Amino acid sequence: MRRKFSALALALLLAACATEQGRVSTTTVQPPVTTTPDAGAILPGAGIVGAPGITRPSPALPNYPKSIQDSGATPGVLALYRQAQEARAAGHADQAEAALERALHLDPRNPFVWQALADAHLALNQADQAEAAAQKSTSLAHGNPYVEAGNWRLIAAARQARGDSDGALQAQARADDIARALAKTP
């Protein structure tokens, strides 16, 4: 009986220490992850006695912005971006390029603006500049798969335009991998 009481007292003490402003903070202990012989599939809890059949949903992505509107861009940048999109849709890639260059003066670290600039360069048959702008966008995206998938598609198109079929296939494969990973996330 004394052991049960001690375990209960310890649990209550830990719960009291874990409260923050009246809310209980919980921590999840993850079982070790191991691979199985079938194509290297990773199963959570594999190899733990008493843990067969444990399934967990795929981890959710951090809250990455999916569009420039979600990125916290200023109204001026959004207006120039919108102007560029309208010009691009009307077949005026040169006007789109100019508007995006002005947007970059206001927000040089916005990966969505760099991505749109890459698209404008591609429409103007400037494959080298298109790839460079898409790579710059990727470097500023900080792992945002929504931006990176689009950038790799642009890189694939730029490489194809330069006649680099192998490079285009590799870039498209990377875009497809990212898209598949996005499709699996909740």
C-alpha positions as CSV (number, residue, x, y, z in Angstrom):
1,M,0.0,0.0,0.0
2,R,2.8,2.4,0.8
3,R,4.3,1.9,-2.7
4,K,1.0,2.8,-4.3
5,F,0.7,5.8,-2.2
6,S,4.3,6.9,-3.0
7,A,3.7,6.5,-6.7
8,L,0.4,8.4,-6.5
9,A,2.1,11.2,-4.5
10,L,4.9,11.4,-7.0
11,A,2.5,11.6,-9.9
12,L,0.5,14.4,-8.2
13,L,3.7,16.2,-7.4
14,L,4.8,16.0,-11.0
15,A,1.4,17.1,-12.2
16,A,1.5,20.1,-9.9
17,C,5.0,21.1,-11.1
18,A,3.9,20.8,-14.7
19,T,1.0,23.2,-14.4
20,E,1.2,26.6,-15.9
21,Q,-1.4,29.2,-15.1
22,G,-3.8,26.4,-14.2
23,R,-3.2,24.3,-17.3
24,V,-1.4,21.0,-17.2
25,S,1.5,20.7,-19.5
26,T,1.9,17.2,-21.0
27,T,4.9,15.7,-22.6
28,T,4.8,12.8,-25.0
29,V,7.6,10.2,-24.8
30,Q,8.2,8.8,-28.3
31,P,9.3,5.2,-28.6
32,P,12.5,4.7,-30.5
33,V,12.0,4.4,-34.3
34,T,13.5,1.5,-36.1
35,T,13.5,0.2,-39.7
36,T,12.0,-3.0,-40.8
37,P,13.2,-5.3,-43.5
38,D,10.4,-4.5,-45.8
39,A,11.9,-1.7,-48.0
40,G,13.2,0.1,-44.9
41,A,9.8,1.3,-43.7
42,I,10.0,3.1,-40.5
43,L,7.6,2.0,-37.8
44,P,7.2,3.9,-34.6
45,G,7.5,1.6,-31.6
46,A,9.0,-1.2,-33.5
47,G,11.2,-3.3,-31.3
48,I,9.5,-2.3,-28.1
49,V,8.0,-5.1,-26.0
50,G,4.3,-4.4,-25.5
51,A,4.1,-1.7,-28.2
52,P,3.0,-3.6,-31.3
53,G,0.5,-1.9,-33.5
54,I,1.3,1.6,-32.3
55,T,0.4,4.0,-35.0
56,R,0.8,7.8,-35.0
57,P,-0.3,10.3,-37.6
58,S,2.4,11.9,-39.7
59,P,3.8,15.0,-37.9
60,A,2.2,18.2,-39.1
61,L,4.2,20.8,-40.9
62,P,5.1,23.9,-39.1
63,N,2.8,26.8,-40.0
64,Y,4.5,27.7,-43.3
65,P,2.9,30.5,-45.3
66,K,1.3,29.0,-48.5
67,S,1.1,32.3,-50.4
68,I,2.5,35.8,-50.3
69,Q,-0.7,37.0,-48.5
70,D,0.1,34.7,-45.7
71,S,3.8,35.8,-45.6
72,G,3.3,39.0,-43.7
73,A,4.2,41.1,-46.8
74,T,3.5,44.8,-46.5
75,P,0.6,46.4,-48.5
76,G,3.1,48.0,-50.9
77,V,4.7,44.6,-51.7
78,L,1.3,43.0,-52.1
79,A,0.2,45.7,-54.5
80,L,3.3,45.4,-56.6
81,Y,3.0,41.6,-56.6
82,R,-0.7,41.8,-57.6
83,Q,0.3,44.3,-60.4
84,A,3.0,41.9,-61.6
85,Q,0.5,39.0,-61.6
86,E,-1.9,41.0,-63.7
87,A,0.8,42.0,-66.1
88,R,2.0,38.4,-66.4
89,A,-1.5,37.2,-67.1
90,A,-1.9,39.8,-69.8
91,G,1.3,38.5,-71.4
92,H,3.5,41.4,-70.3
93,A,6.3,39.6,-68.6
94,D,8.6,42.6,-68.9
95,Q,6.1,44.7,-66.9
96,A,5.8,41.9,-64.3
97,E,9.5,41.7,-64.0
98,A,9.8,45.5,-63.4
99,A,7.0,45.4,-60.7
100,L,8.7,42.5,-59.0
101,E,12.1,44.2,-59.0
102,R,10.4,47.2,-57.2
103,A,8.8,44.8,-54.7
104,L,12.2,43.4,-54.0
105,H,13.5,46.8,-53.1
106,L,10.8,46.9,-50.4
107,D,11.1,43.3,-49.2
108,P,14.3,41.7,-50.5
109,R,13.9,38.6,-48.3
110,N,10.4,37.5,-49.5
111,P,10.7,34.1,-51.2
112,F,7.3,34.5,-52.9
113,V,8.5,37.7,-54.7
114,W,11.7,35.9,-55.8
115,Q,9.7,33.0,-57.0
116,A,7.4,35.2,-59.1
117,L,10.5,37.0,-60.5
118,A,11.9,33.6,-61.5
119,D,8.6,32.9,-63.4
120,A,8.8,36.3,-65.1
121,H,12.4,35.6,-66.1
122,L,11.4,32.3,-67.6
123,A,8.6,33.9,-69.6
124,L,11.2,36.3,-71.0
125,N,13.5,33.4,-72.0
126,Q,16.0,34.3,-69.4
127,A,16.7,30.7,-68.1
128,D,19.9,31.5,-66.2
129,Q,18.2,34.4,-64.3
130,A,15.1,32.3,-63.7
131,E,17.1,29.5,-62.1
132,A,19.1,32.0,-60.0
133,A,16.0,33.7,-58.8
134,A,14.3,30.4,-57.9
135,Q,17.4,29.3,-56.0
136,K,17.5,32.6,-54.1
137,S,13.8,32.0,-53.3
138,T,14.6,28.5,-52.0
139,S,17.4,29.9,-49.8
140,L,15.0,32.4,-48.3
141,A,12.1,29.9,-47.9
142,H,13.8,28.3,-44.8
143,G,12.4,24.8,-45.6
144,N,8.9,26.0,-46.7
145,P,7.9,23.1,-48.9
146,Y,5.1,25.1,-50.6
147,V,7.7,27.5,-51.9
148,E,10.4,24.9,-52.6
149,A,8.1,22.7,-54.7
150,G,7.3,25.6,-57.0
151,N,10.9,26.7,-57.2
152,W,12.1,23.2,-58.2
153,R,9.4,23.2,-61.0
154,L,10.8,26.6,-62.2
155,I,14.3,25.3,-62.0
156,A,13.3,22.2,-64.1
157,A,11.7,24.5,-66.7
158,A,14.8,26.7,-66.8
159,R,17.1,23.8,-67.2
160,Q,14.9,22.3,-70.0
161,A,14.9,25.7,-71.7
162,R,18.8,25.6,-71.6
163,G,18.8,22.1,-73.1
164,D,19.8,20.4,-69.8
165,S,17.4,17.5,-69.9
166,D,19.1,15.5,-67.1
167,G,19.2,18.5,-64.8
168,A,15.6,19.2,-65.6
169,L,14.6,15.6,-64.7
170,Q,16.5,15.9,-61.5
171,A,14.8,19.2,-60.6
172,Q,11.4,17.9,-61.5
173,A,12.0,14.7,-59.4
174,R,12.8,16.9,-56.4
175,A,9.6,19.0,-57.0
176,D,7.6,15.7,-57.2
177,D,9.2,14.4,-54.0
178,I,8.3,17.6,-52.1
179,A,4.7,17.5,-53.5
180,R,4.3,13.8,-52.4
181,A,5.5,14.7,-48.9
182,L,3.0,17.5,-48.8
183,A,0.2,15.2,-49.8
184,K,1.0,12.9,-46.9
185,T,0.9,15.6,-44.2
186,P,-2.3,16.3,-42.3
